[in-house]
Amino acid sequence: MSREMNPCVQSARALCMSWTVSILALCAFPSIPGLTRAEGPEPAGSIVPTPGPGGWGVDDEIGNANTMGRGTRLRCLPHMIKQDAKVYELGHEFSETMPFSPFGDAPVDFEFTPTNGVPFTKHAFNGEILTAGIGSQGTQMDALGHFGALDQIWDPFAGPLPSGTATYYNGFQQSQVKPSADSPLLKLGIEKVPPIITSAVVLDAKEYLGRPMVAGEFITAEDIEAMLVQQGISARGILPGDAVYIRTGWAEKWTDPSPIPSATEYYAEGPGLAVSAVQYLAQRTVVLVALDNPFTDPVLECQLDGSCPPTEGTLPGLPFSVHHLNLAVFGIYQMQNLSLTEIADDDVNVACTIVLPLRLRGASGSTVRPIAIGAP
């Protein structure tokens, strides 16, 4: 039997519940007045682990993802509960017609199968078959096992790649990570990455420079600090466990459907981070760094075809120094090919972000659908 509640009682109960939610929120975040100051101090109870002098431990395989937990989730909450918060898609649609990476394992091919049915029922259903470099095409995330370093520079004219000498994040050796040519990654695979739920700092290099970045141009540690000041978040800064997203403007070259010349232009070269920027972010124990470009490293087209040296400031023998430092040294994850136009144009400087790579056992990367939740 149901009983209708007196309208006055209903109103009183609703008001009481509203007060209760507000009080609980303020108790959880006493230092964030009105739950609106994303640039304010960290919420109470939001302790985020940081590595000790020896890193995260001798058996660690997830690097700075060890920062994920209650502390980073609490940082997300103020952004998620704002009345005017929006959900931003930070990835491009995955399609056959998007720009194709010539460095990927395979192009994207969908086979859309005919509508089928279940005999003796009314059901009709549809499906498709996907062939692609699932960790290398579109908006994608690198596993820590994606990059290692040989013990010396490889001369291809002197013999085959001495892959057995490679060392990966946390000192893992080739024999531990990928012991044979056809082996999956036995350590440091993308399936080891936990869900990334944390606060994201969105830096706008395009606005900072007054123009899109050009190929080979790089963002330094000083540039990061200047962008924090320009965007009014220097007091907050970059905290342990943060994700850092940087708009370079290179994504303006991404078109879908993409004619071949456009695809070549997008993946032929690009701007990126300087070594000093990676070191700056590593000192702050960020979990993830991602740009709206194909490499994260600054790359010139002539560098890829061998007609010019790597960009200024790269480490000896390591032209993709950003990849090397992030993945093989510091345990910082990378995403490439983000779509940051909307969130940057809305001046969302700090937001909640959620990143869920596919749990592809033994894979060196994953297509990914990152989102951010924040108020313009």
Steps between C-alpha positions, in 0.01 A plus 500: 500500500641844408432818689529845347724737696370841603644763261638700793679193630636430152641853475654482844663166426639626169645808671651285774660269243644799314654636820635156588673459164649850527626441853655165408669655199639785704626258763681303233640818341526759779768698318304548178240775560181421318672210326581732212871579531683243289817700557473481881684271743459126494184357663531355848588132493632515143839350572661381177792254522839605366800278425780444751872541433501166317191573292182297535671171585705236322196313366299805395347490150262796504725798572322818600162330473580410862372849579145400406264449792273679743707815494479551124129407501432762766668759282259407223186544708481882513519518120242227448234648729510857372161594362643633175752218443526359148632168377770548239599231253879521471539234231426484129250257353664171396425445132631372167516855369698668780868587441699178485827471687772355275678395821205289615483124484209491253249742349143505623261277308137437596308219335134567568321168489141447375212517741446156649229337704424229752293215353150463640517843670426860407859613565713680240855607582801670345875468542835583346857373477785736585858473378735772624807592694289520813773667703642725232215658305271785598497636854719248679696436816849357535575225750827525691624200302463692173856637521829364630864591436786297353840502668657665195403667173384245244674499161263311266788439255693315770228247576144448625352696790660382828162506673627273775694793648191720546414631845153626590330688781616401849800313362303216341697322228393385156495139620244599765288728284498340153713186494424401140401671179142374516456542875250742653635736762537286811560812706403866459205424270203732463277263698697588814383863492226569758211734419634854500261726693666820604524875461625631168687822434420632152772726362445702183827551313311635199356786707831551680685548169214671322515241218510124443837339563708400199688179423814449705402767752510389863351597836754553778464490878503881496214498250294277729553734794412801283178333383404424860542870581318617188205270572477601865584163652860550611395491868356154447776388269535140391440242773605135542261277310386774261450441131638781285335579166664754268338653193757579233252572220639217286162324518367758256668286233286198600208459259257212463436394230863564425650517149845345473688834487336613824583171669861531389521856631362409842731203560805628312629715785386701798580708809557346841661517842858590585704277731479772767118483487504123555737540794279774645191278480689199637607701805130559566411129458235547231326182390443594137594760239314540173509741208283557195773372270638171371832460680520683838862554386582793271562352155604640163415323175865503395587330828274206415653451156852540636592818316539713814592437865247483786367820649709701744553363849431130446706245689793332317382203297139558611326728247164415659626614839153582632379147430813359660482712816125470555463128433838341571628724780232691690195273462280776356232393253442673168200551277523626144253665262274669750221741413541795736340782303165512681631473856777754436266744323269478805793602723471191717839505668446224757251215466430142595622250243423132450716285273427129446737313268378163377633206700687348206722237661861538394438800272730802482215748469127547465248710320337710770204728565611769746249743643518805722233650722526866588327835501566763231 
